[in-house]
Amino acid sequence: METIYKKLNKACLFHDVNQKDEVITKMMCPIYFGFINAKYNWIIDGFNEDDIKEVAEKLNKAWKFSYKDWGYLSHWITAVYDHLNDNWYDCNLSRTKNDSEVKEWLNRWYAVWLGIKVNNNFYKDTKDGKIDTIDYKELKGNIWHATNIIKWTCRGKFDCTDNWKEMILDSYFIKGSTYTCNIDEVLAELDMETKYIIH
């Protein structure tokens, strides 16, 4: 897919929802990460867990989501995208399998929505708010999780000490909703092929 969209994201809005705080939301990371992506990328200025649960229930009634066994990622992405367009503003959904294009989006300060496959070491490592493991092959496994990656930009100022800090913007709160990472390692070792950007 050729990237035509060249605008910078100067909003970079963090969310305040925690997927871990309720049992019912345990399997909803693909819905969380869509809303998180849309808020960070300034499609919506806010959302709450009622929005997430509404999408989950629609999918459940359509036999496209199980509260115990997840579902197909493509169904979830479409459901979040449709919900945003129906209830907020018209938005676009870009998909890419090209890591160079992913980096273009990141360098324009957008969150990129992706799936990762990790093991329990990943969750142990992130407890301090950063991934310390050098070779992410050691973190690869069969636990599937949907999340976002970002390069931080101090909300468009482009001049702070944290500029270009690489992070995972997650739906689970550890110390916060972010933890620092090496994006090249995420893309090389942990990610699933297709990535998504709501803009």
N, C-alpha and C positions, 0 to 999 in steps of 0.2 A: 504494500500500500504506500503510495507516495504521500508524504505529509504536505498538505497545502496550508494547514492552519499554522500561522507563524506568530500569533499574538503571544505576549508574555503573560503569565499568571502572576499578578501582583497581590493577590488576596491571601493565599496560603493559610486558610482558616482551619484550625484544629477543632476536633470534636470533643464531646464530653460524655459519650456513652461507653459503657463497659460491658462487653459481651459476657463477661465472667460472673456478673452479679445475679443472674437468675438461671435456674436449671432449664427453663423453657427455651432460652436463647443459645444453648450450648452448640447446636448444629447450624447456627445461622450466619457464620462468618462470611459466606458469599454475598449475603444481603447487606450485612454491616459494611463490608468493604466497598460496595457500590455507593452507599450513602456517604461514607467517609471520603471517597474519591470526589463525589459531586460537591461536597462542602469545601474541601481543600481547594478544588479547582474553580470555586466561586460560581457554581451553577445554582446552589441554594445557600442561604445564609444560616440555616440551621435545620435540625431534624431531631426527633426523639425516638425512643424505642417503640412507641405505638406505631410509627410509620413502618418500622422494620417488621413488627409483628403482623401488621396488616398485609404486607407483601407475602410474608411466610404463610399466612392463613389462606390467601388466595391461591398460592401454589399448592398447598396441602389439599385444598378442595378439588383442585384440578389434577390431583395425583402426580404432581411434579416435584413434590418435596415431602420428605418424611421427617418428623421431629426426632426420630431415632437414627435414621440411615442416610441423611442428606438427600441428594438428588443430582441431576445433571447441571453442571455449571452454566451451560448455554441457556437453560431455562431461567436460571436465577438472574443472569445478566440482563436478559430481555425483560424480565419482570420488573427489575429495579428501574431500568431505562424507561419502560412504559409508565411506571408509576410517577416518575419525575416529570415526564411530559404531560401526563394527565392532570397532575396536581400542582405543579409549579410552573416551570417555564419550558419552552421548547429547547432541547439540547441535542447535542450530537454525541454519538458513540463511535470512537475509532478503535479498530482492532489491528494488531500487528504481530508478526512472528519474527520481526527483524530487530535484533538488539541495538543496532545502530540507530534505528528510528526511536526505539525506547529512550535511548540516551539523548536524542534531540528533544523529546518531550521533557525529560528531566532537566535539561539545560535551559528550557523555557519555564522552569519552576512548577511544572505540573506533577501531580501525583499520578503514578501508573499503577493500575490495578492488576494483580497477578496471583496465580496460585503457586504454592511451594510445597515440596514434599520433604519432610524433615523427620528426625528421630527425637527421642527424649533428651539427648544431649543439647539439642537446640534450645529447648525450654529451660534447661539448667543454666546454659550459657547466658541467656538473655536476662537473667534475674537481676544483674547489676546495671541494666540499662544500656548494655552494649554487647556486641558479639566479639568475644576475645579470640575465638578459634581462628587460626590463620588460614588453614585449608578447609573450606566449607564441605569438602567431601565427607569429613568426619561428622557432619551434621545432617547428612542426607539419609532419608529413610522412607517409611511408608505411611507416615502421618500426614494427611493432606490438610493444608490450611490456606485460606484466602486472605490476602493482605494488600498493602500498598507500599511502594517505595518512593522516596522523595529525595531531592537535594534542597536543603534549606537555604532560604535567601533573605531572611529578616523582613519578610513582607514587602519585597520590592525595593528595599533601600540599597541592596547590592554592596554594602560596605561594612558589614559587621564582622566580628571575629569568628562567628559560626558560619559565615558564608561558604556555601558548597559542602557543608556537612552532609554526609550520606546517611540516610536513616530508613528504617522500616516504620511506617505509620500504621499501627495495629489497632485491632478492636479489643484486645485484652490489655488491661492496664497492669504494668509491672511497677516501675517507679512512676511512669506516666504512660502516654499512648505511643511514645516513640522509643526506639533504641538504635544506636548507631551501628552501621554495618559497612561492609565493602560491597557496593552494588555490582561490581564486576564478578565477584565471587557468587553473589546471589544468582546472577544471570547465567553464570557458567555451570553452577553445581546444583541449585535448588529449585529453579523455576520450572513451571510448565510452559509449553510452547507459546501459547497465545496470550497476549497482554491487551489490556483495555484502558481507554481514557475517556472519561465523560467530560465534554467541554462545550 
